[in-house]
Amino acid sequence: MDDRKHFKPIPQPDVHSDTVRFHTLHFADEIQFQPRAGLSLDVIHARGRGTRLQMPAGWLSLCLPLSGRLHLGSAGSHWELPAGNWQAWRDSPLRVGCDGPGAWLALAGPLAAWQRRLHPHGSGRPEIFPRAGACPRDLRRLLVRLARVARGDMAAGEGPSRMVEAVCAAVVEQQRDLSALVTRCSGRTRQRRQQTMLRLLRVRHLIENCEGERPDLAQLARSASYSPWHLIRVHRDVFGETPSEYAARLRLQQAWTLVRDTRTSICEISEALGFESQSAFCRSFKRSFGCTATEVRSASGEAARLAA
């Protein structure tokens, strides 16, 4: 079987065009979008092993795996996106790929093209922030419907541009909590405060995707172009906790899930999550949850037996 990548040529759209273009990717197909000006957006429907997509800096994109897992990478960070989750990404280049069998959707384009849809009448300044999480059912349906409309499967009266505006509205609604936190960010104007939020979300993304190691504060500060102490202060002002406290909370949430839902040994869990020792893990777990890992695992097993 030929495993070579097949690059799809992408014609450059008219700079003043606000069209929505549709692309399909099959086995080993790859699209590499080049930086461009203009107001057009691209809808990508990929299916099969080895599909790849690369987007340049200055773009905003939404990715949704319908089945299988997506592998994403940007600026030295690599993470996975399981089916049912979605990822909004912006600013830095993004690489998306699916190594196994699966299907996924993406909507991408220059930031100016998104801003045209986000506030077509110039009212308000909503933003889409980089974020990953469980995809709400209404947003999933809108993205699937947009792909069908852009491909020409739906009635001609339902234009893709209107569907994109509906997608933007759904994403903004889903990110209302982040928009509310923008008021806590430093900056004299709303645009400056949004830039502060983008820097902090970059830090939180690195914390969320560190693989078993405690994130280095100096590295996190460099990613946000802050000094370590300024990062601690700004992050605490906006989110109510320091980056280290956020990392510790995430690690304990992972510990609870692994103890309750898997049969992985306590020793392996403590090593995977970067604890100094198994005893350090057990002390931290008991202090945080008020019970030992063994008690949680025993209760989980008893609940499963009763349900059966």
N, C-alpha and C positions, 0 to 999 in steps of 0.2 A: 504494500500500500504506500502511496506517495504521501509523505508527511511534510512536504514543502509547503510554505505559506503562499497563499495566493492573494496578492495585493489588489484591491479594487481601486481603479482610478476614480478620483473625485473631481469633477469639473468645478471650477470656481464660479460661484453665483454672482449675479449682478450686485454691486455694492449697495444699491438702493433697494434691492428686493427684500421683502419681508416674508418670503415663501417658507414653507415647511417641506423639506425634502425627505424622501423615504429610501432606506437602504436595507438590503438583506445580506446576512452573512451565513454561510454554510460551512461545512467541514474545512478547517484550516484556512478560512478566509480571514483577511486582516484589512482594516482601514486605518490609515494614518492621516488624520486631518492636519492641515497646515494652517498656521496663523492667518487670519483674514479679517478684514473689516466687513461691515455689512450687518443686515438685520435678519438674515435667514437662519433657521434652526434645522437640525438634522435629527430624524427619528431612525433608530437602528433596531432591527429585529434580528437576533442571532439565534442559530439553532445548530447544535452539533459540537463535536470535539474540536479543540484547537482554534476556536474563533477568538479574534483579537481586535482591540480598538485602542487607538492612542489619540489623546486630545492635547492640544498645546496649552501653554500658560495663557491666562487671561480668559479662559472659557469657564462656563458653568455647566454642569451636567447632572442628570439624574440617572441612576442605574438601578434596575430591578431584576434580579434573577427570578424567573418563573418556576424553574426547576433546576436542580443541581446547585453548584457553588461557583461564585465568581472570585477570582484572584485580582486584587487591586494593588497598585503601587504608585507612589509619588514621593519625590524628594527623600529617597532612602527609607521610606516607610512601606511596609508590606502587610496586607491584612486580607482576610477572607470575608465574603458576604454570602450568607446562606439564603436559600430560597425563602421568600416571605419577608425578607428585610430589604430596605432600600438605602441608597447612599446618595446624598447631595454633596457635590464637590465643586470647588472653585479656586481660582487664582493659579495654583501650581499645576504643571502637566500631570496628566493621569493616564495610567495604563490599565486596561481592563482585559481579562482573559478568562476563558472557561476551558479547563483541561479535560474534563470528563463530559459525559453526555449531559445535556441540559439546554435550556432555552432562556433567553434574557432580552430585556428591552433597555434602551438608553435614549435619552433626549438631551442633546448637547448643542452648544453654539456660543458665539462671543457674548461677553457680559452685556454689551450694548443691546444685543438682540433680545435678551431676557428682560432688560430694563424697559424696553419698548412695550413688552407685554405686561410687565408688572404694574406699570402706571401709565396706561395709554392716554389718559386725559390730564396727566400731570398732577393728579391729586394724591397727596400722601407720598411717602417714600418707603414702601415695604421692601424688604430684602429677603433673599433666600440664603441661608447660612449653611455651611458644610456640616453635615450631620448624618449619622447612620442609626438605624433602628427598625423596629417592626413596621411594616408598611400598612397604613390604614386601608380598609377594604375599599373605600370610595376612591382613594388615590390610585390604587391598583387598577380598579375598573376604568378610571379615566385614562391611564397610560395605555392600557390594552385597547381601549376604544380609539385613542389618538392614533395608535399604530395602524388600526384597521382603516380609519379615515384617511390617513396619509397614504396608505397603500391603494386606496380607491375602492375598498370593499363596501363602504357605507353610502348612504344617499348623498347625492351631490349637494343638497342644501345644507349639509353639516360640514362646514369648512374646517380644515385643520388649524387655522389660525385661532378660531374661536375655541377649539378644543385645548390649544396650548394655554390660552388665557384662563380656562377652567382649571387646568393643571396647576398653573401658577397660584391661583386663588386657593386651591386645596393645600398646596405646600405652605403658603403663608399662614393659613389657618392652623396647620399642624405644628407650625413653629411659633405659635403665639407666646409660648413661655419664654423663648429666647428673645423675641422682640420686646417683651416686657422688661427683661433684664438689661436691655440696651440703655435704659435710663440710668442704670447704676454705673455705667462705664464712664471713664474719664474722657473729657473732650468738650470743647465749647459748642460745637455744632453736632447735629445728629449724624452727619457723615463721619465725623471724627470718632464719635462714640461707636458707630458700627464698625469702624476699622479696629477699634480696641477689642470689640467682641470677636472679630475674625481672628485676631492674634491669640486671644484666650482659647478659642475653640481649636486652634492649631495645637496649642499646648495640651488640651484635654484629649485630642485625637492621639497624640503621641503616648500619653499615659494609658489610654484605653488599649493600645495595640502594642505595648511593650511585652515581650515574650518572657515572662517569668522573672524578669529582673526589675529591681527598683529603679524607677526613672531618675536620671541624674538631673539635679536642679539646674546646674550650669547649662546643660544641653537644652533643657526646656526653656530657659531664659533666652538663650541664643536664638531658638526657633521663633520667639516672639519679639526679638530685638529689644529686650528689656534686661536690666540688671537682675540678678537673682532676688534681691530684696524688694525691688519694685514689682517684680512678678508676683511675689508672695502677697504683697499688699493689695495689688489690683485684683488678683484672683479672689482673695478673701472678701474684698468689697463687693464684688459682683455675685459670687456663688456662695458666700458664707462659709468657705473653708479654704485652706491653703492647698496648693497642688499635692503636697505630700499627704495631707489628710484625705483628699479625693482618691489618690492612688491606694491608700490603705483601705478605704471603704470599698473600692472596687475589688480589691484582692480578697477581702473577707466575704463579699458577696459570691465571688467565684468559689471560695472555700466551702461555703454553705451548700452551693449547688452540687459541687463535686462529692461532698460527703453524703448528702441526702439522696442524690439521683444516680450515683455510679457506685461500682464496687472497687474503685481504685483504692489502693492501700493508703493509709494516713501518711506513711513515709513518702510515698510517691507524690501525694498531693502537696506536702510541705516542700518538697524539692521543686516541683513544677511551678509553684507560686513564689519561689525565691525566699522562703523562710530560712533562717540561719540553721535551724535544727527542727527535729520533730517535736521536741519538748517546747520550743519557742512557739511553734504553730499551735500546739494544744493549749498553752497558756493564753495566747491571743484569742483563740476560738472560744474558750470558756469565759474569758473576760467580756467578750463582745456579745455573746448569745446566752450566757447564763447556764449553759449545759455543755457537756463534753461532746466531742465528735462521735464517740462510741455510742452515747445515749441517743443522739440524733439518728444515727444509722440504725440502731435497734428499733426506735420508734417508727422509722420509715418502713422497715421490713415488716413490723407487726401490722401497720396500716395496710400494706400491700396484701398480706395474708388474709386480713379481715375482708378487704374488698373482693378478693378472689372467692 
